């Protein structure tokens, strides 16, 4: 039987968890802000790559810390699944919806969308669908194969994104007569931004360790949806990206939105899977990456809708709404524990 003192202790733990999540979000926003400054200097596709890689690094740190504390074998799977739902259905859907209402149809390079879509589908199939059929005795062999396959896939992707096919991931917007901004002070150069990014990432790791303990105390004995912790982890990394994507959509720069949303999903699946599978091999503790049937269906429908919507080089509010409805469906399924 819970005593009033126990209830007060739980309230204190919940308040502590909320404050720590807010602090982690602030630190990750700081990382994203300085990554965005570097991105502006580099331009697309390099800029979007810096943004997505910084977000994935934050996610891996938080995920590794929280999963080590909770010991849940499905937390990694649920977090990656939640991240893809947030990035494609949430981020892309909301950005396309808002941008569509403001600008009508928004143009981008459809080569990028096709490339991202087919690579995400391949990565998800290899790392999160096929493991359902891999026997327990062979999980180490398949995990090692998955790591190699993911790194090869990402290596080719980076070669395309930064090499002779970099034009796949960029779009030439019409020149606008705008006042040239004043040059930034020396203290805001790329070295300063890189140093601040490193400090922010270290802060995220330390705060995530504290949050994992307070979160465990807050949820002990409480019946909450199984995917809630995974959604929190995914939301921490997706929040800065969503703000950047919405600003890009309002500025009628849909190419940045596509690069961020699909690039973040691809990087999350490939790099997070590789990092967590490597940790599993080192520790000898298998992680369950095989999606449940509802998750598999939602993932495949999301990628199919994205492939159809992003096939003509223009987005509109209707396409944004389709992804937003899928995002609300994802939230409903999570609330139902599916």
C-alpha positions in Angstrom: 0.0 0.0 0.0 1.4 3.4 -1.0 1.8 5.9 1.8 1.5 9.7 1.4 5.3 9.9 1.8 5.7 7.4 -1.1 3.5 9.4 -3.3 5.5 12.5 -2.4 8.7 10.7 -3.3 7.2 9.6 -6.7 6.1 13.2 -7.4 9.7 14.4 -6.6 11.1 11.7 -8.9 8.7 12.7 -11.8 9.6 16.4 -11.3 13.3 15.5 -11.4 12.8 13.5 -14.5 10.9 16.3 -16.3 13.6 18.8 -15.3 16.4 16.5 -16.6 14.6 15.9 -19.9 14.2 19.6 -20.3 18.0 20.0 -19.6 18.9 17.3 -22.1 16.6 19.0 -24.7 18.3 22.3 -24.0 21.8 20.7 -24.4 20.7 18.9 -27.6 19.2 22.2 -28.9 22.6 23.8 -28.2 24.3 21.0 -30.2 21.8 21.4 -33.1 22.2 25.2 -33.0 26.0 25.0 -33.5 25.6 22.2 -36.0 23.3 24.4 -37.9 25.8 27.2 -38.0 28.4 24.9 -39.4 25.7 23.6 -41.8 25.0 27.1 -43.1 28.7 27.5 -43.9 28.9 24.2 -45.7 25.5 24.3 -47.5 23.6 21.2 -48.7 24.2 18.3 -48.7 27.1 18.7 -46.2 25.0 20.9 -43.9 22.1 18.5 -43.6 24.6 15.6 -43.0 26.2 17.5 -40.0 22.7 18.1 -38.6 21.6 14.5 -38.9 24.8 13.1 -37.6 24.8 15.3 -34.5 21.2 14.3 -33.8 22.1 10.6 -34.2 25.1 10.9 -31.9 22.8 12.5 -29.2 20.3 9.6 -29.6 23.0 6.9 -29.4 24.4 8.4 -26.2 21.0 8.7 -24.5 19.8 5.3 -25.8 23.0 3.5 -24.6 22.7 5.1 -21.2 19.0 4.5 -20.6 19.1 0.9 -22.0 22.0 0.0 -19.7 19.9 1.1 -16.8 16.6 -0.4 -17.8 18.0 -3.6 -19.2 15.1 -3.7 -21.7 15.9 -5.9 -24.7 13.4 -4.0 -26.9 14.2 -0.4 -26.0 16.7 0.0 -28.9 14.1 -1.4 -31.4 11.3 0.8 -30.1 13.5 3.9 -30.0 14.6 3.4 -33.6 11.0 2.7 -34.7 9.8 5.8 -32.8 12.6 7.9 -34.3 11.6 7.0 -37.9 7.9 7.7 -37.1 8.9 11.1 -35.6 11.2 12.0 -38.5 9.1 10.9 -41.5 5.5 11.2 -40.3 6.0 13.8 -37.6 8.8 16.1 -38.8 8.2 15.8 -42.6 4.4 15.7 -42.2 4.2 18.8 -40.0 6.8 20.7 -42.1 5.0 19.9 -45.4 1.6 20.7 -43.9 2.8 24.1 -42.6 4.8 24.9 -45.7 2.0 23.8 -48.0 -0.5 26.1 -46.3 2.0 29.0 -46.6 3.6 28.4 -50.0 1.3 25.9 -51.8 3.6 23.4 -53.6 7.2 23.4 -52.5 9.9 22.1 -54.8 12.9 19.9 -54.0 15.2 17.4 -55.8 13.2 14.2 -56.2 16.5 12.2 -56.7 17.2 12.7 -53.0 13.9 11.4 -51.9 14.1 8.2 -54.1 17.7 7.5 -52.9 16.8 8.0 -49.2 13.6 5.9 -49.5 15.2 2.9 -51.1 18.1 2.9 -48.6 15.9 3.3 -45.6 13.8 0.4 -46.8 16.9 -1.8 -47.3 18.3 -0.9 -43.9 15.1 -1.5 -42.1 14.6 -4.9 -43.8 18.1 -6.1 -43.0 18.2 -4.9 -39.5 14.7 -4.9 -38.1 12.5 -7.3 -40.1 14.8 -10.3 -41.0 16.1 -10.7 -37.3 12.6 -12.1 -36.5 13.6 -15.2 -38.5 17.2 -15.6 -37.1 17.6 -18.4 -34.6 18.9 -17.5 -31.1 22.0 -19.7 -31.7 23.0 -17.6 -34.7 22.4 -14.1 -33.4 26.1 -13.2 -33.1 26.8 -14.2 -36.7 23.8 -12.2 -38.0 24.7 -9.2 -35.7 28.2 -9.1 -37.1 26.8 -9.3 -40.7 24.3 -6.5 -39.9 27.1 -4.2 -38.7 29.2 -4.8 -41.8 26.1 -4.4 -44.1 25.0 -1.2 -42.4 28.5 0.4 -42.6 28.9 -0.6 -46.2 25.5 0.9 -47.0 26.3 4.1 -45.2 29.8 4.3 -46.7 28.3 4.2 -50.2 25.7 6.8 -49.1 28.3 9.2 -47.9 30.3 8.7 -51.1 27.2 9.6 -53.1 26.3 12.5 -50.8 29.7 14.1 -50.8 31.1 12.9 -54.1 30.2 13.1 -57.8 26.5 12.5 -57.0 26.1 15.2 -54.4 23.7 17.0 -56.7 21.2 14.3 -55.8 20.8 16.0 -52.4 20.7 19.6 -53.3 18.3 22.0 -55.1 18.9 25.3 -56.8 16.5 27.8 -55.4 15.7 31.0 -57.4 17.9 33.9 -56.3 16.2 36.4 -54.0 17.2 40.0 -53.6 17.9 40.1 -49.9 20.2 42.2 -47.9 23.5 40.5 -47.3 23.9 39.6 -43.6 26.7 41.1 -41.6 29.7 38.9 -41.2 29.7 36.8 -38.1 32.2 37.7 -35.4 35.3 35.6 -35.1 34.1 33.8 -32.0 31.3 32.2 -33.9 33.5 30.4 -36.4 33.3 26.7 -37.1 36.0 25.9 -34.5 34.0 27.6 -31.8 30.8 25.9 -33.0 32.6 22.5 -33.0 33.9 23.0 -29.5 30.4 24.0 -28.3 28.9 20.9 -30.0 31.5 18.7 -28.1 30.6 20.4 -24.8 26.9 19.9 -25.5 27.3 16.2 -26.3 29.3 15.6 -23.1 26.5 17.4 -21.2 23.9 15.2 -22.8 25.8 12.1 -21.7 26.1 13.2 -18.1 22.4 14.4 -17.9 21.2 11.1 -19.6 22.9 9.1 -16.8 21.1 11.1 -14.2 17.8 10.9 -16.1 18.1 7.1 -16.4 18.1 6.8 -12.6 15.2 9.3 -12.0 13.2 7.8 -14.8 13.6 4.3 -13.2 12.3 5.7 -9.9 9.5 7.5 -11.5 8.1 4.6 -13.5 8.6 1.9 -10.8 5.3 0.2 -10.2 3.4 2.4 -12.7 1.5 0.9 -15.6 2.7 3.1 -18.6 2.8 2.2 -22.4 5.7 0.1 -23.2 7.0 2.5 -25.8 6.9 5.6 -23.7 10.5 5.5 -22.7 11.5 4.8 -26.3 9.4 7.8 -27.5 11.1 10.1 -24.9 14.6 9.0 -26.2 13.6 9.5 -29.8 11.9 12.8 -29.0 15.1 14.2 -27.4 17.0 13.8 -30.6 14.2 14.7 -33.0 13.2 18.0 -31.3 16.0 20.1 -32.6 15.6 18.6 -36.1 11.9 19.4 -36.1 12.5 23.1 -35.2 15.1 23.3 -38.0 12.7 21.6 -40.5 9.8 23.8 -39.7 11.9 26.9 -40.1 13.1 25.6 -43.5 9.5 24.8 -44.6 8.4 28.3 -43.7 11.3 29.7 -45.7 10.2 27.6 -48.7 13.3 25.4 -48.6 11.8 21.9 -48.8 15.1 20.3 -49.9 16.5 20.9 -46.4 13.4 19.4 -44.9 13.7 16.2 -47.0 17.4 15.9 -46.3 16.8 16.3 -42.6 13.8 14.1 -42.2 14.9 11.2 -44.5 18.6 11.6 -43.7 17.9 11.5 -40.0 15.8 8.3 -40.5 18.5 6.7 -42.5 21.3 7.7 -40.1 19.3 6.5 -37.1 18.6 3.1 -38.6 22.1 2.5 -39.9 24.3 4.1 -37.3 22.2 3.4 -34.2 21.8 -0.3 -35.2 25.5 -0.6 -35.8 26.5 1.0 -32.5 24.0 -0.9 -30.4 24.7 -4.3 -32.2 28.4 -3.7 -31.5 27.7 -3.1 -27.8 25.6 -6.3 -27.8 28.4 -8.4 -29.3 30.8 -7.0 -26.7 28.5 -7.6 -23.8 27.2 -10.9 -25.1 23.6 -9.8 -24.4 21.4 -10.0 -27.5 19.1 -7.0 -28.2 15.7 -7.6 -29.8 15.6 -5.6 -33.0 12.8 -7.5 -34.7 9.8 -5.3 -35.0 6.3 -6.4 -33.9 3.7 -7.0 -36.6 2.0 -3.5 -36.0 5.4 -1.8 -36.1 6.3 -3.6 -39.3 3.1 -2.6 -40.9 3.4 1.0 -39.8 7.0 1.1 -41.0 6.2 -0.3 -44.5 3.1 1.9 -45.0 5.2 5.0 -43.9 7.9 4.2 -46.4 5.4 3.4 -49.1 3.5 6.7 -48.6 6.8 8.6 -48.5 7.9 7.0 -51.7 4.6 7.9 -53.4 4.4 11.5 -52.0 8.1 12.3 -52.7 8.2 11.0 -56.2 7.3 14.2 -58.2 9.7 16.9 -56.8 6.9 18.9 -55.0 5.2 18.6 -51.7 1.8 20.1 -50.7 -0.4 20.3 -47.6 -2.3 17.1 -48.6 0.9 15.1 -48.6 1.8 16.6 -45.3 -1.6 15.6 -43.9 -1.2 12.0 -44.9 2.0 11.7 -43.0 0.6 13.6 -40.0 -2.4 11.2 -39.8 0.1 8.3 -39.8 2.0 10.0 -37.0 -1.2 10.3 -34.9 -1.9 6.6 -35.6 1.5 5.8 -34.3 0.8 7.7 -31.1 -2.6 6.0 -30.7 -1.0 2.5 -31.2 1.7 3.5 -28.6 -1.1 4.5 -26.1 -2.8 1.2 -26.7 0.5 -0.6 -26.0 0.9 -2.0 -29.5 
